[in-house]
Structures are given as structure tokens and as C-alpha cells.
Amino acid sequence: MKILTTVKKVVDVELTIHVEDGAIVEDGLQYVMNAWDENAVEATVQLK
């Protein structure tokens, strides 16, 4: 059985986001897997 689980990376919510001239400064941003997607991956692994 083949299972596909899609995930999305989002900006780490524990970081401080800096805004300059009305735009987010992307330098130094760290991305993590969406918490809901972590649950989906775990459920997928358990199915196998």
C-alpha cells in the first residue's frame, strides 16, 4: 500500500518577526512543519 501525505512549512511561531516599511523581513526566518501536518505524518506512519 502506498500512502502520500502532503505537508506545508510555515514560519516558526516562536520567532520574533521584524517588519520594515510594511513588509516582513525574511532574513533569518526559520520554517517548521505545520503542527497539523505533523499529526498527519504520524497517522500515516502508524497506518504502515
C-alpha positions as CSV (number, residue, x, y, z in Angstrom):
1,M,0.0,0.0,0.0
2,K,1.4,3.4,-0.9
3,I,0.3,6.5,1.0
4,L,1.1,10.1,0.2
5,T,0.9,12.8,2.9
6,T,1.4,16.4,1.9
7,V,3.0,18.9,4.4
8,K,3.4,22.6,4.5
9,K,6.2,24.6,6.0
10,V,5.3,27.7,8.0
11,V,7.3,30.3,9.8
12,D,8.2,29.2,13.3
13,V,5.7,30.8,15.7
14,E,8.3,31.1,18.4
15,L,10.4,33.6,16.5
16,T,10.1,37.4,16.6
17,I,9.1,38.7,13.2
18,H,10.5,42.0,12.1
19,V,8.6,44.4,9.9
20,E,10.2,47.2,7.9
21,D,8.4,49.6,5.5
22,G,5.2,47.5,5.9
23,A,6.9,44.2,4.8
24,I,8.2,41.2,6.8
25,V,12.0,41.0,6.8
26,E,12.6,37.4,5.7
27,D,16.3,37.3,6.7
28,G,16.8,34.9,9.5
29,L,13.3,33.4,9.4
30,Q,13.1,29.7,10.2
31,Y,10.5,27.4,8.8
32,V,9.0,24.4,10.5
33,M,6.4,21.8,9.6
34,N,2.8,22.9,10.3
35,A,1.6,21.3,13.6
36,W,-1.5,19.7,11.9
37,D,0.8,18.2,9.2
38,E,3.0,16.7,12.0
39,N,-0.1,14.8,13.2
40,A,-0.9,13.7,9.6
41,V,2.6,12.3,9.1
42,E,2.3,10.5,12.4
43,A,-1.0,9.0,11.5
44,T,0.4,7.9,8.1
45,V,3.4,6.2,9.7
46,Q,1.0,4.3,12.1
47,L,-1.0,3.0,9.1
48,K,2.0,1.3,7.7
